[in-house]
């Protein structure tokens, strides 16, 4: 699973710092394989690292709904701690994307349940 974090007004260094905090939280929750995603080369014409490419994590999970739900819960908690700053969490598994931002908790719950059910063993 790829996890991409964003925060309005944050530079690449800040987003990387936030990703490091989330990585620590995931490890504390028992998700053992969480690595920073390499930023890759900057897009043509850019002058350096783009904040959109910073803040990425690669989380290795099995087909366990419990592990996936743990990652999603940690991401939602991180999102809620943003206060008045708009934050975004983008989760991607095999091209299927769940992006959480300013959706209501009820809407997030429905989206999360659907996403987890699509990527968990029956």
Protein Blocks (a to p, Z undefined) as FASTA:
>chain_A
ZZddddehiafklmmmmmmmmmmmmmmnopabacdddebjadehiabdcfklgoiacddd
dfbfklmmmmmmmmmmmmmmnomaccdddddeehiacddfkbcfklmmmmmmmmmmmmcc
ZZ
